[in-house]
Amino acid sequence: MKWAGGKRQLLRELELRLPEEWNTYYEPFVGGGALTVHLYNHKRLGPAVIADLNKELVNLYTIVKEDPEGLIHAISDEKFVNDEDSFNALKAEFNSLIESPGNSAERAALLLYLNKHGFNGLWRVNRKGKFNVPFGRYARQTIPTAESIRKFSTLLRKVKILNEDFETVAKKAKKGDFVYFDPPYHPVSRTASFTDYNSTGFRIGDQQRLAGVCKNLTKKKVNFMLSNSNVPEIEELYTDFHTEEVLAKRFINCKGEKRYGASEIIVTNYAY
């Protein structure tokens, strides 16, 4: 998946700050799952729990885990064409099915297509909860291969997938576990907000609630690592923890020359 705020560009910095060991790994804002995949590829992913409040993303991961062949069949439909008319028609089809009850390979295939062919892999919904990202105008079609879907399915066999709020997920962690938080980043300016985590967004009150969750995990002797934008509002929330500034390239801006190195912070409650 392409995912706004994805951590592929930050993986080296995250890896340097991982605990030496842990029992169960938790990722309550899984998004594109870059760190989960990285841990799997480096044979460090044991028992794990991933979660997201985005029902369609959770549906996709559940289908990949439980019915990869159904997804492979659905995504091979000839209607998945890389042009604007097809994109808009498939977006309308997706919005007619969005958040339907139960898991669906059809919805998962539509999300994959829209993610790969929409503008910068954004997930954005309007106030009615309908997907409203425009066509991305990419030169090539990039549907995942059957091999890559099956490989990801193998990874997910050892992973529990939840559609729950981050606080509910974090409460399940026990002493010796490790939680990585990658919340929707707090905007660095009034014109730089990409926090449409769902139709209600992810606001400063949610950031404050997350900081409280981190304090509770520390009391339970659960290690956590968190990444966020390096802005005063966020720094103030984590003054009791170890924070470090890192640089990461942003890919959201529509103009390539403005996809610049941005200051972010990584927060931990342990030494490394």
N, C-alpha and C positions, 0 to 999 in steps of 0.2 A: 504494500500500500504506500502511496504517496500521502504524506500527512503534514499539514502545516504545523511547524514546531517540532517535526520529527527529529530524532537524536542521532542520526547517522553521522553528522558533522561533529558531534560532541562525544562520540563513543570513546575515543582515546582518553579524554579527560575524565570521563566517568569510570573507565576501567582502572585508571590510576588510583581512584579513591574508593574502590570496592572493599568491603570487609574481607578478611582472609577466608572466612567460612561462615556459613549460616545453615539453618535447618530448612525452613520454607521461604521461598522468594515470593514477594507480593509486588504487583504493579497495578495500583488502583486507577491510574489514568493511562491505559495501555496505548491508545492511539495507534500508531503504526507499528508498535512493538519492537523498535530497533534494539533496545537493550536486551529484551527477552531473547530475540534471535541471536544476538551476539553471545550471550551466556550459553545458549544451546550449542552454537558452533564451536565454542571453546570448552565444551564439556563441563560447564559449571552450573547447568540448569538441572537441579534435582526437583523435588516437589515444588510446584509453583501455582500461584493464583493470580490471574490477570482479570481486570475488570474495567468497565467503562460505563458511563451513563448513557452513551449513544446506543440505542437499541439496535440500530441497523448495523453498526460495527460489530456488536456482540453477536448478532444473527450471522454475519459473515464468518466470524471466527468459529462459531459453533458448527456451521455447515462444513467448513473446511475440516474440522476435527471429526465430525460424525458422518458426513456424506460427501467426501471429496469427489467421488465419481459423479454424483448428481450435479455438483457445481461444474465440473469439467464438461458435462453434457450441456448444461444450461448456457455456459459462456461460449460454447461453440456455435450458437445460433447465428445464422447469416444476417440477422438484423443488427448485429453489433458492428457498425461501420463507422469509420473515422471521418465524418462530415457533420456540419452544423445541423442540418435538417434531421439527420438520424439522432444526433445527440439530444436535440430538443424533444423529439418524439419519445425517446427512451427516458428522458427526465420526467416527462408528463406521465409515462407509464409507471415509473418508480414512485412518483408522488401520489398516484392513485392507490398504491399498495403500501406506502410507508407506514411503519409501525403496526402492520396487521398482526393479529395474534399468531403465536406459534412461529417456528423456524421455517425458512423458505429458501430453497436453492435459487429460485427465480429472483427474489429480492437481492440475494447475495450477489448473483451475477450482474444485476443491474447496478448495484453499488460499485462493484469492481470496475465496470466499464466507465461509469460516471467519474469515479476517482481518477482513473488513468487518462481520461480525455477532457475533464473539466479544468478550469483555470487553476494551475499550480497545486492541484490535489487538495483544494480547500473543501472543508465541510462547512457549509453555511446554510442556515434555514431562516425563513421569515417568521413572523409572529404566529402564523398558523402552523408552524412546524414543517413547512414544505421546503425541500431542497431547492435552492435558487442560485447555484453557481453557474456562470456562463461557460460556453464552449471554450476550450483552451487553444484551439488552432495549432495542434502539434503536427509535424510533418509525417509522422509514422503512427500507426496503430500499435498499442502496447498491451495487448491482452496477456495475462500470465499464462505460461505454458502448463500443460497437464503435469509435467514433471515437477515444476515448482509448487504447484498446489498439493501434490502428493507428499512432497518433502515437508512442507509446512504442516500438513496433517500429521505426519510422524512426530514432529516437534510437539504439537498440541496434545498428543495422547497422554502426556504426563502432566498436563496443565488443566486446572479447574477454571472455567470461564464464568464470570458473573456480570450481571447487568444491575449494578448497585452503586449507590453513592460512596465516594471515597471513605467517608467516616465509618460507614457500616462495614466496609471491607477491612479497614485498618484495625477495627476492634477484634477481628479474628486472629490477628497476629499474636504470637506468644513469645516468651523469653527465648532468645537465641535465633529468632527469625529476622529477616531483612526486608525492609520496605523501600522501594524507590518511587518517589513522587515526581511526576512530570506534569504539573497542572497547566491549564491554559495560562500562558504568561500574562502578568500584569502589563498593560500597555505602557510603553516608554514615553508616549505623548498622547494628547487628546485625539490626534489623527492617526494613531497607529494601533487601534484596538482590533485584534483578531481573536476575541475571547468568546465567540459564538459556540461555546461548548454544547449547548442545546438551545432551544428557542428562548430561554430566559437568560442566557449568558452566564459568565463566571465573574462575579463582582468582587470588590474589595472585602465585603463581608464573608465571602467564601474563602478568600485568601486568609483572613483572620481565623476562620474556623479551622482551616488546614494547619495553621501554626499551632493552634490548641491541640489538635490531634498529634502533632509531632512531640509536644511536651508530654502528652499522656503515654505515647510509645516509649519515651525515654524513661519514664517512671516504671514501666513494665520491663525495662531492659531489652527492648527491641531496637535494633539498629535501623536507622533510616538515612537515606540520602535524598536530597531534593534539589531540583534545578529550577531556576526562575530568572526573570529579567532583573538586571542589576539597577534597581531604582530605590530611592529612599523609603518608599512605603513598604517595600518587601524587606529591605535590610533591617528596618526597625522591628519587624516581626520575629527576627531570628538572632537577636543580639546575644542570647544565651547559648548559642551554638557556634560551631566552627564554620566560617564562611570563607570562600575563596572566589576571586574574580577570574573568569576565563573569557576568551573570545570565541565566538561562533559565527559562522556566516549565515545570514538570513536569506531565505529564498522566496518570501511572500511578495515583495514589491514587484509590480508589473513591469518595471524597467530594469533590465539586467544590470545596468551600471549602478543602480541604487541598492543592489543586494549586497550589503556591506557587512564587514565584521562588526558584531554587536557585543556589548559587554553583558555577560550573564553571571549569575552566582551559583555556586554549588554549595549546599549546606549539608553538614553531617553532624551526628551526635556521638561520634567515635573518632579515635585517632587512626591514622593510616600511614 
